[in-house]
């Protein structure tokens, strides 16, 4: 199970699908993209637009941290 910030990613997927079904979605949460060259801490916002009948996914980088050294 993929977990990020202590919350299973499937929970966010569930919120996304519920918001899409109900055509009402505005969720923001933190996430870490773990690259070998550094971790990217981001804020992800999921937003449903009635005007365009579409979902927008906005990703904003909040910081960059070095990955832990092997063995930690």
C-alpha positions, 0 to 999 in steps of 0.5 A, spaced: 500 500 500 502 506 498 502 511 503 504 518 503 504 523 509 501 517 513 495 517 509 494 511 504 493 514 497 487 509 495 483 514 500 485 520 496 483 516 490 476 514 493 475 522 495 477 523 487 472 518 485 466 521 490 467 528 488 467 526 480 461 522 481 458 528 485 461 533 481 463 537 487 470 536 489 475 541 492 481 537 496 488 539 498 493 535 501 501 534 501 505 529 498 512 527 497 515 525 490 521 521 492 526 522 486 533 519 487 536 526 486 532 529 492 525 529 494 519 534 492 514 536 497 508 538 494 501 541 495 496 537 491 489 540 489 483 537 486 478 541 483 472 540 479 469 545 475 462 546 473 463 550 468 468 546 464 465 539 467 472 537 468 477 536 474 483 540 475 489 537 478 494 543 481 501 541 483 505 546 487 512 545 490 513 547 497 520 544 498 526 540 496 529 535 501 535 530 500 533 523 501 535 519 507 542 516 506 541 508 505 541 504 512 537 510 515 
